[in-house]
Amino acid sequence: MKNSTCPLTLIKNLSLGLLVLALPQMARADDIPATVTSIKGDVTVVDASGQHVDITQGSKIPVGDTIKTGADGTVGLTLTPGSGTVVMPNSSVKISTLDFNKGSDGSNNRKIRLNLKNGSLISTLFKKDGHSDFQVSTPYGVAAAKGTSWEVIVSGTTLTVEVANGIVKVTDPSGKVLATLNQDQQYDTKTNAVSALSDAALQALLAALQTFLPDLTQQQLIQSLQNATINPSTDVNKNAINSPNQ
């Protein structure tokens, strides 16, 4: 007698196969949605299926969605507790990972991955209450921070990273380190050089955080940055910038 496979077994195997194929498209169990804290002008969201979704203040944007802003569009997003980003005009960014969990000691653990296709993001991250791993990837490199406030800009084929405080490591798409930036420094792939961050750039970065992330939990960091812009060159103000994030 020939061996025959039970129809129920065939169905079970087929179902498992379909599940495996679907796994890469599923959100991770610990992923949480971003929350819109403020919105201005032309802002659209495209979900993972390609559908356009309307958003307002308070809307939840899940992992896998892409945010696009027009010439007058800006949107502030709380990503996880203690982290947020501002999507600036003429930008396109995909939320790839928002992994947030509590450690056994009660610490907050964050893993954030944003994919900036073009435009700019101004982000802030409080590291003092746990472990944080925040990366902004672009076609021309990756900017990774453990705790800081910084901007990532993609203009044409040039990647620029500006750091207000903390430390940001910039790598090329293959993982080679291009620069390690500290407070008040910037780097761009066009010149391949690290230079001082201008007062105007620092002021613009601060204004975006204050305007579009008003309820982020690290208000003391934003206040320190505001005080530091009065005279960024003084040692007193440089310490004020660093103190909440040390």
Secondary structure, DSSP 4 states (H G I P E B T S, - for coil): ------HHHHHHHHHHHHHHHHGGGSPPTTB--EEEEEEESSEEEE-TTS-EE---TT-EE-TT-EEEE-TT-EEEEEEETTEEEEE-SS-EEEEEEEEEEE-TTS-EEEEEEEEEEEEEEEEEE--TTEEEEEEEEETTEEEEEEEEEEEEEEETTEEEEEEEEEEEEEE-TTS-EEEEE-TTEEEETTTTEEEEPPHHHHHHHHHHHHHH-TT-S-HHHHHHHHHHTTSTTSHHHHHHHHGGG-
